Amino acid sequence: MVEIAEIVDGQSFQAWLRQEDLPQEAMVALAHRAAMRVLPLSWDEFETAVWAHQRDLTVLTAFRPLVTSALFGGAGLADVKDRLAADAAVMATIVATGAFAAVAGAISASAAEDFGAAAEATSYAVQHAAVAYTTATDPAYFAALSVNRDIACADHAWTALRSDCAEVDDLPHLMACALWHDEKPPFEDRWLLLRDTYPPTHPVWGFWTGWYQRALDGGAQDWDLLCQIALLDGEKENGKAFWDDPERVAEAIRRLQEDERTPLAKAYPVDFTFDSLLRVMRMVGIDDDTAHLRDPAVVQAFLDDCEELRDTLRNFNDFAFDLKGGGNFAGVLHRASKNVLDELQRTEDMTHLRARHLVRLCGQLEAFSKEEKARADLGETLSRMVDDSIALMQAVTRKHFGPSYTALAPLADLSLDHVDQDAVVELFDQMIARMEALPSNALVALDADGMAVFRDMLREVREFRATIAAATTEAFRAIMEDRFAESFGSTGLAFARFWETASGAAGHAGKEMDRAIKQYKRVKTASDIYDALQAFLDAGGTVS
């Protein structure tokens, strides 16, 4: 009778496996976690090994089998069993050495149909994990270890395996445990270098970086999304199979992730990317528009079309400034037109468009200008001037930003439900204060330009709140409450999108942040947005 504490090498491990008579899912889980522990070494191997370059292979070759083995081992999903067998067949055609052998061993175990084969393959994977660890930390031992893989070659690897074995009766719990349990990951330096090279916001490898960090740290995985990813497939393009093309796989995963969001959750007016040089988040165009809107020729064509618009808006803004003390709407319209002008100036200075943000600002100016009280405040001449500005604005933005109008449409239907307006302002104040204190252990910071946009959005929310409090008629108050709701929604969703992206760039958000992100993706009402923002604050991490 072999006890868990007596597992010190391949022979004792196989003896323990045979006496326990574990189900196949448990075998797969043990092999999967052994392979995952040495993934940083496998990733290095794919990027540097001659055999990988000769066959035009990337680490994606390992990622899919690791995802399928995680699914079968952790969730017991019958849907992926055929995929496991197919992965094993593919892996059998690859000449694998060193750390990658652990991955191959995990797939062999995953596809095994009989106990003996599964036990042998699982033991093989775990032993290779131990070999890979010792090879990485002391290469002088490699020759001896390659001859006898059954010796107890790395305490870290076997200690982690014993901890796995102690939890194997509760597979969901086991799969949520940190890969090295309470030990410091021995390959942490290599992993941090990989994560810096391919941060979670990286367009091709970012999903995989975040996925591995969550597995390394422990915590719940999004099994539904992982299952959809494991079952992804497609025809060959340009001579490449779907899973041999990292860019195609990344685009398919991005579409799956977007599909998780409600239409409202997709209506954030700005987006963010991680600037690895400055170690901050930077505001960018929306995902679908980013590459297009960074093209200098596209930006210049847009600015050329805006020349008449800017002249008309400046004239209106100058006159509206003189009137803004005479009526509520004159002040609101002055502010709204100035916001548009400021964003156009920023576009010229930065040669970079923020499509949805600009569309949102233009939409607010248009909405305010249609109100009867606004036209009374302005008078006939200024009303015609603002109408001319809006006609030009509609022509320019719809010519260049059609998709952004569609994406922001849900904000126009947002109502405050039972959300307290003063509580909204207070929550946004807390958000700004937390963001000003970044970076933290769970979030990276936002650049100065982005913080200025957020402060401006918060100023707008405050102005709407003050205008509502000073309203003298119910009709005017109702109009302003609609505008407050839309502004709350767009600002709140921008905050939420920042926290989602900033936690991904940090690479180790934790269980609470993952839950907050899922909550945000499902928002349907103003109350949902408020609750999601509160969840982000509660999960925000400690300032370092």
C-alpha atoms as one frame of an Amber mdcrd trajectory, in Angstrom:
protein
   0.000   0.000   0.000   1.606   3.248  -1.204   0.627   6.440   0.608   0.610
   9.846  -1.066   3.497  10.950   1.129   5.552   8.084  -0.323   5.246   9.275
  -3.948   8.811  10.335  -4.735   9.441   8.960  -8.231   7.764   7.406 -11.256
   7.659   3.904  -9.817   5.959   4.891  -6.558   3.569   7.172  -8.416   2.469
   4.405 -10.800   2.008   2.043  -7.855  -0.224   4.597  -6.138  -2.229   5.134
  -9.347  -2.889   1.420  -9.797  -4.079   0.871  -6.257  -6.384   3.905  -6.385
  -8.050   2.817  -9.652  -8.772   6.424 -10.574 -11.313   7.330 -13.266  -9.978
   8.570 -16.578 -10.966  12.188 -15.809  -8.728  12.118 -12.732  -5.798  10.733
 -14.752  -6.272  13.501 -17.267  -6.402  16.174 -14.551  -3.122  15.007 -12.994
  -1.362  14.814 -16.365  -2.749  18.179 -17.441  -1.478  19.959 -14.336   1.952
  18.314 -14.658   2.244  19.585 -18.214   0.955  23.045 -17.292   3.671  23.460
 -14.669   6.367  23.394 -17.328   4.461  25.383 -19.961   6.846  28.375 -19.696
   9.674  26.015 -20.702   7.560  24.494 -23.477   6.761  27.977 -24.783  10.479
  28.819 -24.842  11.146  25.572 -26.638   8.632  26.292 -29.392  10.168  29.730
 -29.942  13.788  28.547 -30.034  13.949  24.848 -31.012  15.126  23.944 -34.501
  12.558  21.144 -34.819   9.701  23.600 -34.154  10.980  26.155 -36.659  11.553
  23.505 -39.318   7.925  22.418 -39.030   6.564  25.962 -38.674   5.049  25.087
 -35.281   4.136  27.530 -32.528   3.159  27.022 -28.906  -0.452  27.025 -30.135
   0.224  23.353 -30.904   0.391  22.784 -27.151  -2.347  25.222 -26.111  -5.293
  23.425 -27.696  -4.476  19.986 -26.224  -3.887  21.604 -22.850  -7.286  23.314
 -23.016  -9.033  20.092 -24.045  -7.317  18.092 -21.318  -8.281  20.792 -18.781
 -11.891  20.575 -19.919 -12.066  16.797 -19.733 -10.143  16.618 -16.480 -11.860
  19.506 -14.753 -15.358  19.585 -16.157 -15.693  16.044 -17.547 -17.220  17.451
 -20.737 -18.191  14.657 -23.097 -18.285  17.181 -25.961 -14.499  17.409 -26.010
 -13.653  13.698 -25.798 -13.473  13.278 -29.574 -11.340  16.407 -29.686  -8.976
  14.848 -27.135  -8.477  11.793 -29.329  -7.843  13.969 -32.380  -5.323  16.045
 -30.439  -3.486  12.888 -29.369  -3.266  11.747 -32.995  -1.783  15.092 -34.005
   0.649  15.092 -31.103   1.883  11.621 -32.102   3.221  13.099 -35.351   5.377
  15.689 -33.563   8.913  14.925 -32.473   8.881  16.356 -28.965  11.862  16.762
 -26.677  12.608  18.269 -23.292   9.830  20.208 -21.601   7.383  19.650 -24.451
   7.369  15.914 -23.690   5.249  16.716 -20.630   2.577  18.191 -22.885   2.692
  15.157 -25.177   2.377  12.905 -22.142  -0.699  14.786 -20.951  -2.407  14.323
 -24.306  -1.550  10.629 -24.414  -3.135  10.239 -21.004  -6.163  12.247 -22.065
  -6.896   9.948 -25.009  -6.082   6.670 -23.259  -9.029   4.291 -22.973  -7.542
   1.716 -20.606  -6.212   2.084 -17.099  -2.706   0.818 -17.754  -2.045   3.198
 -20.653  -3.460   6.144 -18.755  -1.361   5.373 -15.666   1.812   5.008 -17.689
   1.220   8.171 -19.721   0.322  10.218 -16.647   3.444   9.057 -14.855   5.447
   9.889 -17.979   4.100  13.437 -18.030   4.823  14.023 -14.354   8.348  12.628
 -14.635   9.096  14.817 -17.616   7.884  17.807 -15.636  10.410  16.913 -12.958
  13.147  16.401 -15.540  12.345  19.732 -17.167  12.540  21.492 -13.813  15.947
  20.065 -12.929  17.251  20.654 -16.459  16.238  24.295 -16.243  17.769  24.860
 -12.828  20.895  22.690 -13.205  21.700  21.609 -16.773  24.619  19.446 -15.582
  22.135  16.788 -14.435  20.449  16.431 -17.823  22.503  13.510 -19.180  21.926
  11.342 -16.113  18.256  12.233 -15.900  17.606  11.415 -19.550  18.899   7.903
 -18.892  16.837   7.241 -15.773  13.630   9.238 -15.620  12.382   7.317 -12.562
  14.701   8.915 -10.021  13.398  11.594  -7.684  14.914  14.432  -9.695  13.059
  17.528  -8.531  11.460  18.069  -5.156   9.268  20.889  -6.440   7.646  18.764
  -9.129   6.924  15.813  -6.871   5.762  18.009  -3.998   3.230  19.642  -6.311
   2.120  16.251  -7.603   1.561  14.919  -4.071  -0.601  17.948  -3.331  -2.582
  17.211  -6.511  -3.076  13.591  -5.507  -4.454  14.674  -2.129  -7.201  16.680
  -3.924  -7.971  14.254  -6.754 -11.298  13.122  -5.270 -12.661  16.659  -5.861
 -11.685  17.483  -9.437 -13.360  20.927  -9.674 -11.495  21.958  -6.529  -8.223
  20.473  -7.811  -8.492  22.299 -11.136  -9.071  25.575  -9.247  -5.897  25.130
  -7.149  -2.766  27.100  -7.974  -0.496  24.958 -10.153   2.309  24.890  -7.593
  -0.083  25.099  -4.622   1.632  27.104  -1.868   5.093  26.969  -3.430   6.671
  29.753  -5.458   6.630  28.790  -9.169  10.201  27.674 -10.003   9.948  29.043
 -13.558   8.571  32.395 -12.464  11.360  34.439 -14.062  10.796  32.801 -17.451
   7.067  33.217 -17.161   7.290  36.903 -16.244   9.522  37.496 -19.258   6.989
  35.751 -21.518   4.108  37.686 -19.954   5.904  40.976 -20.528   6.613  39.990
 -24.126   3.033  38.861 -24.715   0.852  40.783 -22.217  -2.818  39.760 -21.896
  -3.705  42.624 -24.238  -1.441  41.246 -27.003  -3.589  40.839 -30.144  -2.439
  37.259 -30.861  -1.178  35.681 -27.648  -2.950  37.809 -25.032  -5.805  35.381
 -24.346  -3.353  32.541 -23.694  -1.212  34.649 -21.377  -4.250  35.525 -19.264
  -5.514  31.931 -19.322  -2.191  30.562 -18.095  -1.849  33.207 -15.384  -5.291
  32.266 -14.037  -4.287  28.600 -13.989  -0.974  29.442 -12.319  -2.658  31.524
  -9.613  -5.651  29.213  -9.179  -9.306  30.126  -9.414 -12.376  29.469 -11.512
 -12.037  29.207 -15.287 -14.710  30.088 -17.831 -15.391  26.488 -18.863 -18.086
  27.443 -21.368 -15.725  29.745 -23.233 -12.858  27.233 -23.068 -15.133  24.533
 -24.465 -16.069  26.768 -27.397 -12.380  27.463 -27.997 -11.409  23.784 -27.875
 -14.061  22.978 -30.487 -13.082  25.801 -32.847 -12.141  24.664 -36.330 -11.924
  25.983 -39.862 -10.759  25.328 -43.385  -7.177  25.732 -44.489  -6.200  29.242
 -45.557  -2.974  30.100 -47.370  -1.840  26.534 -46.883  -2.266  26.672 -43.086
  -4.651  24.597 -41.014  -6.824  26.651 -38.665  -4.931  25.654 -35.509  -1.581
  26.317 -37.185  -2.522  29.971 -37.690  -2.257  31.957 -34.408  -3.800  35.113
 -35.923  -6.940  33.281 -37.115  -7.352  31.517 -33.774  -6.909  34.825 -31.893
  -9.574  36.495 -34.035 -11.993  33.592 -33.484 -11.437  33.769 -29.705 -11.996
  37.532 -29.745 -15.343  37.011 -31.488 -16.336  34.401 -28.899 -15.448  36.782
 -26.082 -17.411  39.616 -27.655 -20.404  37.320 -28.114 -20.506  36.886 -24.335
 -21.357  40.563 -23.880 -24.851  41.991 -23.883 -25.449  44.799 -26.425 -25.285
  47.288 -23.560 -21.911  45.925 -22.389 -20.530  46.617 -25.875 -21.574  50.283
 -25.780 -18.495  51.713 -24.022 -17.423  54.922 -25.815 -13.627  54.481 -25.518
 -11.235  51.544 -25.368  -7.752  50.925 -23.994  -4.521  49.191 -24.814  -1.474
  48.394 -22.711   1.630  50.461 -23.433   4.389  48.088 -22.322   7.061  50.787
 -22.602   5.311  53.212 -20.276   3.653  50.442 -18.216   0.299  52.235 -18.429
  -3.070  51.849 -20.142  -3.597  54.138 -23.119  -6.924  55.103 -24.666  -7.336
  53.930 -28.242 -10.070  53.570 -30.828 -12.652  50.840 -30.442 -11.449  47.307
 -31.315 -13.196  47.064 -34.674 -11.873  50.461 -35.739  -8.424  50.604 -34.161
  -6.167  49.675 -37.097  -8.244  51.740 -39.515  -8.385  54.780 -37.268  -4.639
  54.808 -36.633  -3.907  55.084 -40.348  -2.529  58.659 -40.823  -4.223  58.947
 -44.226  -7.595  58.009 -42.729  -7.183  60.464 -39.847  -6.200  63.255 -42.205
  -9.155  62.546 -44.526 -11.466  62.792 -41.530  -9.891  66.066 -40.358 -10.123
  67.532 -43.865 -13.849  66.773 -43.888 -14.161  68.481 -40.490 -12.790  71.887
 -41.496 -16.176  73.504 -42.137 -17.653  71.758 -39.104 -14.954  73.139 -36.821
 -15.367  76.701 -38.140 -19.142  76.574 -37.623 -18.823  75.067 -34.154 -16.277
  77.710 -33.107 -18.615  80.493 -34.180 -21.527  78.954 -32.328 -19.395  78.285
 -29.270 -18.247  81.911 -29.074 -21.812  83.241 -29.138 -23.169  80.540 -26.811
 -20.498  81.441 -24.252 -22.030  84.921 -23.894 -25.486  83.416 -23.296 -24.653
  80.510 -21.035 -25.608  82.360 -17.856 -29.050  83.215 -19.185 -30.568  79.761
 -19.347 -29.875  76.176 -18.441 -29.731  74.941 -22.008 -27.416  77.648 -23.338
 -24.793  76.507 -20.840 -25.323  72.822 -21.645 -25.068  73.463 -25.398 -21.913
  75.551 -24.941 -20.341  72.720 -22.968 -21.455  70.065 -25.470 -20.095  71.971
 -28.471 -16.806  72.649 -26.675 -16.435  68.920 -25.942 -16.722  68.148 -29.650
 -14.195  70.857 -30.538 -11.760  69.627 -27.883 -11.960  66.054 -29.183 -11.399
  67.219 -32.766  -8.359  69.182 -31.587  -7.080  66.137 -29.726  -7.487  64.056
 -32.881  -5.365  66.567 -34.806  -2.696  66.717 -32.092  -2.519  62.951 -31.523
  -3.297  61.854 -35.135  -5.540  59.195 -33.626  -9.328  58.940 -33.682 -11.564
  57.768 -30.835 -14.593  57.054 -32.953 -17.214  56.082 -30.401 -16.236  58.815
 -27.988 -16.576  61.443 -30.700 -19.881  59.993 -31.921 -21.160  60.055 -28.344
 -20.208  63.724 -27.875 -21.810  64.662 -31.196 -24.957  62.741 -30.268 -25.302
  64.684 -27.032 -25.027  68.024 -28.826 -27.662  66.889 -31.319 -30.024  65.704
 -28.577 -29.756  68.922 -26.570 -30.317  71.112 -29.627 -33.712  69.541 -30.355
 -35.285  70.640 -27.086 -37.780  73.522 -27.268 -36.246  75.298 -24.277 -32.813
  75.145 -25.889 -34.037  76.918 -29.005 -35.764  79.527 -26.872 -32.543  80.161
 -24.949 -30.511  80.478 -28.154 -32.825  82.490 -30.352 -33.430  82.056 -34.072
 -29.944  82.898 -35.400 -27.969  80.702 -32.995 -30.512  77.904 -33.406 -29.859
  77.919 -37.167 -26.120  77.967 -36.498 -26.289  74.921 -34.260 -28.538  73.177
 -36.827 -25.889  73.797 -39.488 -23.205  72.427 -37.181 -25.220  69.299 -36.484
 -25.956  68.690 -40.173 -22.235  68.874 -40.945 -21.446  66.742 -37.913 -23.899
  64.021 -38.958 -22.533  63.923 -42.487 -18.910  63.625 -41.352 -19.326  61.138
 -38.523 -21.735  58.869 -40.370 -19.437  58.830 -43.374 -16.487  57.730 -41.236
 -17.996  56.016 -38.170 -21.128  54.109 -39.150 -20.381  51.061 -36.907 -19.875
  53.298 -33.869 -23.435  54.650 -34.126 -24.769  51.106 -34.031 -22.576  50.102
 -31.084 -23.662  53.077 -28.951 -27.395  52.799 -29.712 -28.263  50.913 -26.442
 -27.177  53.956 -24.397 -30.002  56.050 -25.834 -32.586  53.662 -24.329 -31.029
  53.597 -20.871 -33.157  54.770 -17.948 -32.041  55.297 -14.372 -34.312  52.586
 -12.969 -33.914  52.898  -9.195 -30.331  54.199  -9.285 -29.746  57.166  -7.002
 -28.137  60.048  -8.902 -26.030  61.251  -5.989 -24.850  57.685  -5.373 -23.729
  57.538  -9.030 -21.603  60.675  -8.632 -20.100  59.340  -5.408 -19.295  55.986
  -7.058 -17.573  57.729  -9.961 -15.553  59.823  -7.494 -14.367  56.601  -5.867
 -13.475  55.183  -9.274 -11.379  58.230 -10.170  -9.641  58.188  -6.775  -8.768
  54.490  -7.120  -7.479  55.020 -10.659  -5.331  57.967  -9.559  -3.665  55.700
  -6.982  -2.668  53.054  -9.544  -0.704  50.953 -10.325  -1.740  48.216  -7.891
  -1.093  44.509  -7.641  -4.139  43.842  -9.829  -4.375  46.831 -12.182  -2.040
  48.925 -14.307  -2.389  52.695 -14.511  -4.029  54.896 -17.146  -2.030  57.553
 -18.972  -2.578  61.260 -18.277  -4.575  61.836 -21.449  -6.964  59.042 -20.562
  -7.404  60.296 -17.004  -8.250  63.740 -18.415 -11.019  62.174 -20.518 -12.443
  60.397 -17.481 -12.384  63.572 -15.412 -14.167  65.367 -18.237 -16.809  62.636
 -18.402 -17.301  62.881 -14.643 -17.600  66.682 -14.916 -20.348  66.173 -17.473
 -22.227  63.826 -15.124 -21.934  66.398 -12.322 -23.234  69.173 -14.572 -26.264
  67.108 -15.529 -26.916  66.383 -11.854 -26.716  70.106 -10.993 -28.977  71.015
 -13.905 -31.566  68.465 -12.761 -31.477  69.869  -9.220 -32.012  73.416 -10.565
 -34.766  72.495 -13.039 -37.903  74.608 -12.736 -40.276  72.380 -14.737 -40.971
  68.656 -14.710 -40.597  68.493 -18.504 -37.118  70.003 -18.371 -36.161  67.771
 -15.446 -37.271  64.661 -17.392 -35.182  65.697 -20.384 -32.100  66.187 -18.225
 -32.648  62.873 -16.423 -32.621  61.092 -19.799 -29.331  62.809 -20.636 -27.977
  61.957 -17.149 -28.868  58.286 -17.684 -27.071  58.178 -21.026 -24.025  59.948
 -19.605 -24.008  57.646 -16.579 -24.182  54.609 -18.847 -21.388  55.654 -21.190
 -19.111  56.800 -18.361 -19.846  53.737 -16.258 -19.195  51.357 -19.152 -15.954
  53.169 -19.969 -14.862  52.695 -16.338 -15.814  49.007 -16.490 -13.972  48.462
 -19.763 -10.874  50.106 -18.296 -10.921  47.861 -15.237 -11.417  44.772 -17.399
  -8.503  45.684 -19.675  -6.212  46.988 -16.936  -6.646  43.820 -14.870  -5.853
  41.754 -17.958  -2.675  43.753 -18.547  -1.660  43.237 -14.902  -1.998  39.518
 -15.561  -3.160  38.351 -12.148  -6.563  39.809 -11.433  -7.853  37.114  -9.076
 -11.204  35.458  -8.531 -13.086  38.583  -7.435 -11.982  40.561 -10.487 -12.921
  37.671 -12.793 -16.395  37.625 -11.234 -16.724  41.398 -11.642 -15.762  41.122
 -15.329 -18.384  38.432 -15.935 -20.965  40.549 -14.130 -20.087  43.549 -16.308
 -20.403  41.538 -19.534 -24.021  40.681 -18.667 -25.331  44.174 -17.855 -28.777
  45.055 -19.213 -29.894  48.017 -17.073 -28.475  51.057 -15.293 -28.755  49.172
 -12.002 -26.638  46.367 -13.487 -23.948  48.873 -14.473 -23.925  50.386 -10.972
 -23.628  46.937  -9.339 -20.843  45.892 -11.724 -18.848  49.039 -10.949 -19.226
  48.403  -7.238 -17.971  44.844  -7.805 -14.914  46.233  -9.621 -14.186  48.580
  -6.725 -14.494  45.738  -4.222 -12.076  43.613  -6.305  -9.641  46.415  -7.124
  -6.516  45.161  -5.397  -4.098  46.801  -3.004  -2.096  49.821  -4.097   1.580
  48.979  -4.210
